[in-house]
Amino acid sequence: MIDLEVPRKLRPLIESARLMAEEAFRPISRKYDLAEHTYPQELDLIAAVIDGMSSSGVSEGAGASSVSGSKGASSGGERVEGGGAANVGSRMPSAKGEVRNGANMSSVLSILESCRGDVGLLLSLPRQGLGNAAIAAVASPEQRQRYAGRWAAMAITEPDTGSDSGAIRTTAVRDGDEYVLNGEKIFVTSGERAELVVVWATLDRSLGKQAIKSFVVERSNPGFKLVRLEHKLGIRASDTAAFVLDNCRVPAEDLLGDPEIRMQGGFGGAMQTFDNTRPLVAAMALGLTRACLDLTREMLTAEGVEVDWDRPAQVQSAAAAKVLQMEADYAAAHLLTLKAAWMADNGKPNSMEASMAKAKAGRTCVAVALACVELCGATGYAERDLLEKWARDAKILDIFEGTQQIQLLVVARRLLGLSSAQLT
Amino acid sequence: MTTAASIQRLGLRLISKVGSLPVMAHPALRARVGKVLHRSAHVGGAAQIAVGRAFAARKAPRVDPARTPPTTRRGVFDLTPTEDQQMLREAARGLGEDVIRPAAAQADTDRTIPADVTRAAADLGLVLLGVPAELDGIAEDGSAVTGALVLEELARGDMGITVGIMASASVATALSLYGTADQQATYLPHFTGTEPVKAAALAIQEPQSLFDALSPRTTGVTGTGGITLNGVKALVPNADSAELFIVSTMVDGSSRLVIVEANTPGITIEHDPAMGIRAANTGRLLLTDVTVPTANLLGSTEDHLDAIRRSRLAWAAAACGTAQAVLDQVIPYTKERHAFGEPIAHRQAVAFLIADIAIELEGLRLVTWQAAARLDAGQDASEPIALARALTSAHATQIGSHGVQLLGGHGFVKEFDNERWYRDLRGAGVLEGVLLI
């Protein structure tokens, strides 16, 4: 039955995420925007609370640390998590054939609410890194067990390869019971703070994408050297690290998934992570957009401007008409994201829909945040309030986990039935 | 293949398609569908009724009007239509593909819909979509989602023809939603019976710029002889053949819907062709001291607003269909069309426009469905309807433009359908009234 409301059973989860955003994130939002590279120690307490709720199992979803694999039934699909990027759900259709609103839906909705508070702080939550999502997607059950409860960052990008992640140059060479990694990694979110970093490296550059494997590297590994922390436009609460891997020796059992180079599917496996994580980043963009719209509408109300849903836009004030259009684009992005999550929860392949959601949410987020600064004038642009910060934070959401252009490529290739060689 | 032959083919296809659905194991539903499909034989022999029939007032045997109950929601996010909805959607898709699309270009040029196309739509019982089952319609609960699915499929065939054939259905839906028991008894048999009206229209739009449907300039003044109406309604589909109008009017200062029979003195019809939806043969309805009984007031001021909302949502659903037609066409075209030694689809500048069409179309469709599901559940849908309207106006129009742009000069000439989609899609976010779900 067609119904596009937020699922009833997830409302308590959303409510607790909203509380976290309002009571825990907002009050320290500006503080860590100004104090870049300072660890927000408040997050340890928040993470402890989330872990507690999660392990008690009472809060269908306010927790965050449990990860379920894309194929594994062991962790169960109905376990609902929330709050961080680590939560990719099971893709098993329900045995009874019933429609399910599962872990993907709950993660999207709780991340959305959290990011009404602060995107940078959400990204800095311990044990919620993208590396945790990668482990969830491709690790063996034994590995998942071994890394459980540890905070993992993700290192894909290199100085010369951004969107073209199939062209990475970091190498891994087998040497006895170890692999020896050499190369350079940049843009590693929480790279300094995490305990583990999932590093993409190639076993043989001549074999292309299929030879790319991911390795779990301990941050304390002497061959894994922190070079610098970036100074950024936004999400300054979240650290972004650069590393050099200098004869970094990694135990062979820390290669995630299948160690063999298979000419079919290998890279696809690693890339499949994106089908689950792109809706989550779309949800971050939605949360930030929502925050901008809520605050702007509050400020416009104070100036006597209210949107009338029933009058045509052209007979309302320009500000009201602008808000109407922004709300419309938000609604479209919101439902595209829920659709992508719903498909994942119900075992439907969703690569294209995940990219549609990310593309629409990413561009809406930037356009709305910048327009809200304009509507609110000096209050929008000044540091006294948060609109200017959100407008800076917004830009990364149309870039990481695949830029706008990469999303459009994914969508277009699917629609047109073209390969990456044909549509480059 | 002739139109008649393709209609015959459609009928056969539908019977086999519909008959094989698992849901058809249910005898009650089978009976209902059978009623709709077999109506064609019954109606087929009826003579064409002249414009301006008399609608003899009837007393209903009941006091309360028939209304469908609201849909019960399960609280689960879901994009799966019910089997019932899927069946009607398939039927509408068949009609759109096999009957409406082949007739579209000529109907646009001629500003008229071939009789056999109208007949095929009537045979499917689409006019009964929003009429409760107990009044010989097919709606058992809220029908907005079903209406959205059906309108999309029809408008994927052609928006102009869809408007032409569904305008009457919208009047039947309005009578079902807002009519008193007596109004339903008087007028609905002229839609559900064996001699249906030739046409009927929901006249809300007016010619002035910055038109606000909540504040029509058409006035109604209550006096001893009834309500006297004065004003101009623009772009009314099938205005010259409609036998019944529902007119949006400021009656003594409140916005109301008024039932006006076409043969009432004081009505003049003018041609009012537009940029698009030309097959709907739009005209102006001039009301000069037109007096109707007070009993012709249809619903309340709140119902007037509800009708405007449902109408905007219907246009959004229709826009989804025509935008889908654009997407369906540009995908194979850009893969076949070569420039600079390869298919133009291999260029990002082309491929990204197509991705954008798909993204904005899907966003519009989902917001439309969300609003429709709220209406069916009897909940406030004013906000999602406003958002669907805004998306229609901005993005559906843009999709129409992309559809021409991707073909270059070929999109601009009538060799392809794209220029018509461009014209029709501009209308979907502008027009008020006419359609209703």
Interface residues (C-beta under 8 A of the other chain):
Chain A: M1 I2 D3 L4 E5 V6 P7 R8 K9 V99 N101 M105 V307 W309 D310 R311 P312 A313 Q314 V315 L324 Q325 E327 A328 D329 A331 A332 A333 L335 L336 L338 K339 W342 E353 M356 A359 K360 Q405 Q407 L408 L409 V411 A412 R413 L415 L416 G417 L418 Q422 L423 T424
Chain B: T71 R73 R74 G75 V76 F77 D78 L79 T80 P81 T82 Q85 V145 L210 F211 D212 A213 L214 L305 I308 R309 L327 I331 T334 K335 A345 H346 Q348 A351 F352 I354 A355 D356 A358 I359 E360 E362 G363 L364 L366 V367 W369 Q370 A372 A373 R374 S382 E383 P384 I385 A386 L387 A388 A390 L391 S393 A394
